[in-house]
Every structure is written in structure tokens, then in C-alpha cells.
Amino acid sequence: MNKLLGSAALVAVLAVPGSVSAQAVVGPAVAFHDDFDFGIGATVWFPLEDVSENFGVQGDFIYFFPGSESALGTSVDTDYWELNANATYSIPIDADVTPFVLAGLNIASVGASVESGGIS
């Protein structure tokens, strides 16, 4: 039930991408993780024009849907989400695409519930 409510809230946030202010950019995010499969979320980016036109701050929240695994009468249901805060530097080149580098902090949460033979 918590996954359903969290997913519904996330879809509501993603349904209105746009700008928080004239400078901030807000939008949806899609992710893939080797261990936790597909994830969706939201991202926001703010330029730091007082520092340099190439610097910015980016943050995102991603909720993953790893599913459950069953083996030998045991079922494991896993929850995983992550929150990221990054400093970005856009590499100035003359092209339609702007490459960038980032460094930041990642906070992640993983939880699991195990059912075995009717015992959880």
C-alpha cells in the first residue's frame, strides 16, 4: 500500500514539470540501477550565476521498483529510494548538447520484508 501511495504522489508531482522560478528548472527523472531495476522521480537544477555562468546546483529524488523475488518458498519484497544533491559545472563548447561534470552527496534507503512458509 505504501508503494501505491508513494507512486501516486510522485506521479502527481511529475505531472506538472515547469519552472519553480525564472532560473530554476524542474522536471521528471527516469533511472535504471543494476540491483534495483527501474526508477522514477523528480529533479531540480538552479544556476549559480553569482559564482559563474557554468556552475549550478542539482538535486533529485528517485524511487525504484525492484519487485520481489521468490525462491524455495521464501518471498522477499524490497523497497529502495535515493536522494541526491550535486554541484555541477557545464563545459562550455559550441554544440547543441552541453556536457557537464558533477560531484555530490547521495543518501539512499533500502528495506526488505521476508516471508517464509507463512511467517514474516
N, C-alpha and C positions, 0 to 999 in steps of 0.2 A: 504494500500500500504506500509506503514511504517513497518508493521509486516512482510510482504513478503520480503522486502529488508533486514531487520534485520535478519530474519531467513536464508536467502541465505548467508549473510556474516558469520553468525555463523556456518552454515554447511561447508563453505569453511575453516574456522579455524579448525573445528573438523576433517576435512578430513586428516589432517596432524599431528596426535599425534606423539610425539617423545621427544627428549631431547633438551632443549634450550642450555645447556652446559653439561659437563660431569657429573655434580652433580644435576642439576635441572630435575624434572620430570614434563612433561606436558601431559595432556590427556583430553578426553571428560568427561562430568559430566551429570548425569540424576538425576532429583529431583522430589519429589511429595510434594505438600503443601495442607493442609486441605482446605483452602479457594480458592487457585488459580490453583489447579489441577497439570498437568504435566509440567515440565520444562526441558530444555536442556541448556548446557553451556560448559565452559572450566574451567579447574583447573590447577594450577601450585604449585609445592612444592619444596622448597630449604632446604637442611640440613644446620644446623648451627654448623658445626664440630669444629669451634673455641671455641664455648661455651661448647658443649658436643655432643657426637655422637647420643644422644637421642633427642636433640632439633631440631626444624625446623620451617619454616615459610610457610604457605599455604594460597593461595588466589584463589577465584573463582568468576565467573560471571555466573548467571543463568537467562535465560529469560523464563518466564512462559506463558502458553497458556490457560488462564481462559475461553475463549469463551465469548459468550454473552447470556444474559437472556432476556426473553420476558414475560410480564405479563400485561394484561388489556390494550393492545395497546401501551405499552411502551417497548422500546428496550434499553438495557444497554450493551455497549461494554467496556470491562475493559482491561487495559494493566498493567503488573506487572513484574519488574525485581529486582534482588538484587545483590549486590557486597559484598563479604566477605573477610576479612583479619584476619588470625588466627596465633597464636603461638601454636606449637604442641609439645607434649612430648610423645615419644614412650616408652611403658612399656616393659623393657627387660625381655622376657621369652623365654624358649626353645620350640618353636612351629612353625608351618608353617604359622600361622597368627599372626601379631603383633598388639595388641591393642594399642590405643593411646588416650590421652586426649587433648582437645584444649580449648583455650579462645581467644576471638577476638572481632572484630567490624563488624557490619552488617549495610550496607546502602541499603535502599530499596526505590523504586519509584512505586507509584500506580496512575493510571489515568483512568478516565472513561468519556465516552460520552453517553448522554442520548437522545433518540429520542422519542417524544410523539406526535402522531397524525400528523406527517409530520413536527413538529417543533424540532430542535436540539439545 
